[in-house]
């Protein structure tokens, strides 16, 4: 059963914008902190941004001021608004949720920044 599903990836030129979405089950959005991670070719998966169920956010230094994480708990969707994209942002982006006894991952969505 897929409990987290990303969408919104694609090809964009440097300086462009994309908005990623992560849809999930209601039980996740009630209490779980959620995150966006990314993994570039040949690199480890890294935290991009996180948000608590109450809306407290955190960001990797590399995306501060360019990316915004949001969640709509009633609609059970989390977003990552990505502006002023750079080639270094090219990666597979994963949705992640962390409960007390489980860790959930989406299947990922590819973001490619290239002219």
N, C-alpha and C positions, 0 to 999 in steps of 0.2 A: 504494500500500500504506500503510495507516494503521499507524504504529508507536507512536503514543501516543494513548490514548483516555481522556478524562475522564468521570466520572459523579458523581452525588451532589448536583448543584445543585438549587435549588428556591426556593420562597417560605417565608420564616420571619419571625416577629415579632421586633422589637428585643429584645435580651437572650437570644434563642434560640441554638441550636447547629446546625451542619451539619458533615458529614464528607465531603470530596471525595476521590475516588479517581482515580488515573491508572495505567492498565495499559499495559505496554509489552513490547517484545521483550527476550529475555534479554541480547542483546549490549549493550543500553543499560544495563541494570542492573549489568552486570559492572564498569564503570569510569566511566560518565558522571556528572558532577555534574548534578543535576536541580533544577528550580525550579518555583515557582508564580508566575505573573504575573496581573495583573488589569487590565481596561480598562473604565472607566466611560464612559458616554455623553459625547462631546465631549472626552474626555481621552486622553492618551497611555497606552500600556501601561506598567505599572509593576511592578517586582519586589515580591513579597509575602514570599517565603521561599525559601531554597535549602538543599540538603543534598548533601554529597559522597557518594561511594560508600562511604566509611568512616563516615558518620554525623555529620560535623561540620555544624552548622546555622548559618544566619544569618536575620535577620528585619528587615523594615522597621519603623521606629520605631512606625508607626501600628498595628501588630498585635502587638507584643511583649507577652507576658503573656496574650494572648487566643487566639492561633493556635499550633498545634504541627504541624511538618512531620516526617514519618517516612517511611521506606522499608523495604520487605521485599524484599530482593534475591532470595532463593530463589523467592518467589512473584511476583516482577517487578511489584510494585505500590507506588506512592507515595501517601501520604495527606496531607491537610491538614485537621486538626481545628480547627474555628472555633467559639469560644465567645464569649458575650457580644456577639453581633453587633449592629452599629449600621447605621443607614441609609446611612452613608458607605461601608459595605462592599459595597453593591450594585454589581455589575459582572459582566462575563464573566470567568471564571477559566480560565487556560490552563496546561497542563502544558508544560514545556520541558526539553529535554536538550541538553547541549553536549558534542560530541566534538571531537577534534583537528581534524577536517576537515569537520564538518557540524554543523548546528544543526537540531533537530527541535522541532516544535510540534504540540500537539493541536488539536482543532477548537474547544475551549472548552465551558464549561458555565455557564449563567446562574445567578447567585445574586441574589435580590431580598430585601432586608430592609425590611419594611413592615408596619404595623399595619392 
